[in-house]
Amino acid sequence: MSDITPLLLDAKKEYTARLVEIVEPQISATLIDIWDSTDDIPDFQAELRRIPYWNSTLVNAKTYAYIRLPIFRATRRRGDRHVRESSKCDPAG
């Protein structure tokens, strides 16, 4: 097992870096939307404090919006046709 540990650590680092690369712009966009919907810094801070209490509907809506982005729309090949990967958050999936 110790022979494969460095390989697994490298894979984890690559995966984490790619995940951050994909998710960071979406989180930034959400924060910018919150900023744009507030009038001043105390209102912005109050909105940020509410994030942990967002209901599942709002979280699912934001997640679904992220999943609809082209970078998340993974396809896999099965025979000659492409099959879209289904997601729990995708009502069509």
Buried (B, 14 or more C-beta within 10 A) or exposed (E): EEEEEEEEEEEEEEEEEEEEEEEEEBEEEBBEEBEEEBEEEEEBEEBEEEEEEEEEEEEBEBBEEBBEEEEBEEEEEEEEEEEEEEBEBBEEE
